[in-house]
């Protein structure tokens, strides 16, 4: 705790309460000028509030992802953590190491249908063979 207080420019934390009960604690550590590493601890009491917590995380993290690359490390045995990361918009990134998940600008969508691809997703389906590109 003392190290975190002294390193206020490097580490920031947020706690989410319902009444007097802490549901979640999130810490962000700065790595360089653009990268933030995120750590999350969720109380078992938060189980009934996961939908709200995921939505709160999306709104907060998407805004942060406008200027930062957000990185989380999730153990392969932590299936609940992986599921929550996917719901928020993180993607597993094998190039940075096993268990590394990232959220970056433009790589998330609030509409799950747009993640499926196809004609409705806004992606161009014609390549260079279609001419003009």
N, C-alpha and C positions, 0 to 999 in steps of 0.2 A: 504494500500500500504506500509506504513512504517513497519507494522508487517511482511509483506512478505519479505521486504528487510532485516530486522533483522534476519529472520528465513530462510536464504538462504540454510542452510543444511537440512531444513525440507520441505520447499515448493519451487517448481520450476515452472515457467510458460513459455509458448510459445505462441506467436501470429503469425497468418498466414495472410499475406497481399496479396492483388492483387493491385499493384500500391500503391496508398496512402490509400486505403480502407481496414480496418481490417475485414476479413471474419470470423475468429474464434479465440477464446482464450482458451487455455487448461492449467489447473493447476494440478500439481501433488503434493500431500502431503504424506510424508513418515510416515507410521505407523509401527514401529518396524523395523527389519532388512530386511524383505522380502516383505512386503505389501505396495503398493502404492495406494492411493485413487485419482481418477481422477475426475476433474470437467471440464465441457465443456460449452462454450457459443458460439452460432453460430448466425451470423448476417443474417437477411432476404436477404441481397445481395448475400449470399452464395448459394442460391437455385439453381442457374444454374451451380454450381461447385461441387455439392455433390458427384458425382462419383469420382472426383479427390481427394476430401477431405477424402472420405472413403478409397481410395487406399493409400493415404499418411498416414492415421491413421493405416492401416494394417501393412504397412512396418515398421513404427516406433514402434508401440505397440507390434508386434510379436517379435521384437528384445528385447524389454524391458521385455517381458514375459519369456524370457529365464532365467532370474534371479529373477524376481519379480512376485507376484500375484497382478494383477491390478484389482481394485474394483471401480465400479461406482454406484452411487445411482440415480435411475431414477424413478420419480413419475409415478404411474399407469395411470394418465391422460395425460402423455407426450408420445403420440403414435409416434410422429416423433423421439423422443429420443430413444425409444425402437427399432424402425425400424433401425435407424442408428447403434445402439449398435449391433443388430443382424447381420447387413451387415458387420460390422468390425470383428465380431467373438466373442463377449461377449455372455454369457449364463446367464439367470435368475437363481439365487441361493437362493431358499426359506429358506434354513437352516440358512443363515446369516441374514435374515430379509426380509420383504416385500420391493420390489423395489431395491434390491441389485443384481447387475450384475457383473460377474467376467470374466476375461480373464486370462488363465493360460497356461503355456507351455504344448504343446502337445494336447490342447483341441481346436485347430483351424486348419483349412485347407484352402488353397487357391483354391482348386478344389471343387466347390459346389456338384459335383456328389459323392464325397467321404463322404459327410455328410449324404447321403441317406441310407447308410448301404448296406447290401447285399454282394454278392460274389465279386464284383469289388472294395469293399472298403478296402480290406486288413484285414478285421476282420476274425477270425477263426469261422467257423460255427459248428465245432464239439466240443462237450463237453467231460466230463470225460467218458461218455458212449461209446465214439468212441474208447476208449482204448489208452493207452500210455501217456496220459496227466495227 
